[in-house]
Amino acid sequence: MPASSASIPKLDHASHALRQVLLRLDHYAQSQVQRATTGTSHTAAKLAHLGDLQALLAAVEQYEQVVLTCLPPGPVDVLSLTPAELLASRESDPVYRLGWVRGHKAGIAQAQRATAPVLTAYAQYATLPTSTVTPPSTHTDLVQRVRAFLAQLMQRQQAKINSTNTWLYGND
């Protein structure tokens, strides 16, 4: 039977009580080890008991963490959350993420379905112009072409500036 969010306080109280008992036993075992002399035959047994108690404490803590992660999330009061907290709680919900991913994929697929006939027709029947640019034969030829292109751009820019000045200030 799955635990409900109402059982979390009961689980917390029970784990706290168990931890208190185990801590008392751990304290008792440590005090026995401190009082033990190194020459007695019981020292090895006391150290073994102390190790067992520490392993038991660690196991109970791991068990408690697993139980808490297995509990279903309780109801979230969305009105009291900030937008960042609300987004974080929704992103941590696997069902919400699954719905978002499905919706995102459906939206992309819908856009692709809408443009697919046009793109298919264009790819089948379009006649693309042939390239008029010839590749440069050497490095110096490329540099000369780039310089000529930049000079042409500068002339256009200067002509644009001159026409703007003429328009603004007249033919003085």
N, C-alpha and C positions, 0 to 999 in steps of 0.2 A: 504494500500500500504506500503510494508516494506521500511524502511529508508535505504539509501545506506551509504557507508562510506564517500561519498562526503558531506553528510548533517551533519556530526559531527561538523565541524566549525560553521555552522549556528545554530545548537542546542546549542553549547557552548556560542555563542554570545547572543542568546535569553535568555538562563538561567542566564547569567551574568547580562543582563539588568533587568530581573525580580528580581534577588537578590538585585540589587542596589536600586530599588524602594521599595522593602520590608524592606531593612535595614534603609532607610530614614524614613519610617513609624514607624519602631520599635524605632528608635532614638527619633522621635517626641513623641511617646507614653511614653517612659521612662522619657523624660524631663517633660511631663505633670504630671506624677506620682510624680516626685521629687518636683515639684512646688505646688502640691496639699496639702492642709491642711487635717489633719486627721478628723476634725469635719464636713467637707462638705458632702453633699449627693452625689456629683459627684465622690468622691474618689473611691467608690466601682465600679462604671461604668468604670472609667479609668483603674482600675486594671483588670477588666474583658476584656477590649479592649486590654490591654497589653498581657494578657494570650492568647487571640485569635490570635494576631499577631505572637507571638512566636510559637504557634501551626501551624500557616500557614507557617512560615519559615521552620519548621521541615518537614511538609508535602511536600512542594515544593522540599526540598533537597532529601527526599526519592523518590519522583516521578522522579527526575532527575537521580538518581542512577538506578532505574528500567529501565528507557528509555535507558540509556547507556548500560546496560547489555543485553537488548533485541536487540540492533543493531547488524547486522552481522559483523563479523570481517573483517577488511580491508585487502587488499593484503599485504602480508609480503615479504619484500625484503630479500630473504634467503642468498643472497651474502654478505650482510652487517652484518649478525648476527654471533655471536660466536657460536661454537658448543653447548655450554650449553644453550644459548638463543634459538637456533633452536630446540633443544630437548624439551625445556619447551613449546615453541609455538606449537609444534606438539603434545605433550602430552595433552595440553589443548584443542585440537581440538577433539570433540567426534567422528567424522567420522574417523579420523586417528586412534584413540584408538580402535574403533570397528574393523577396518581392521586388526590391529595388533593382537587383541585378536582372531579373526577368523583365521588368518594365523597361530598363535601359536597353537591353538587347532587342526587345520588341520595337522600341522607337527607332533604333538604328536600322532594323530590318525593314520597317515601314518606309523610311526615307529611301532606302536602297531599292525597294520595290517600286516606288513612285518614279524614280529616275532611270531605272533599268531599261525600259523600252526606248527612251530617247538616246541613251548612251549606246545601246546596241545598234540602233538605226544609224547613228552617226559613225560608229566604227565600221559598219558594213558599206555605207554609200558615200562617205566623205572623201573628197579628193583633196589631199593636202598639197600645198605648193612645194615645189622643189626648192632646195636651199640655194640661195644666191651667194652665200659667203663661201669663199674658198679658204681652206686652211693655210696658214702661213708656212712657207717652206723652211725658213730659218728663224732663229731667235731675233736677229736684227730686223727682219721683216715684221715680226709681231710688234716689236717696240715702235717701229715707224708707223704702223697702223694705229696703235694706241695713241701715239702723239698726234697723229692727224685727226683722230676722232675727238680727242680732248681740245684741239685747236678749233674744230668745228663747233663744239659745245660752247667754247668761250666766245666765239663770234656771235652765236645765237644769243647768248646771255647779254653781250654788249649791245646788240641790236635791240633787244627787249628793253634794256635800260635807257637807250637813246630814245626809243619811241615813247616810253613813259615820261621822260623828261620833256620831250617835245609836246606831249599832250598836256602836261601839267603847267609848263612855263611858256608855251607858245613858241613861235618861230623867231626868237631873238637872235 
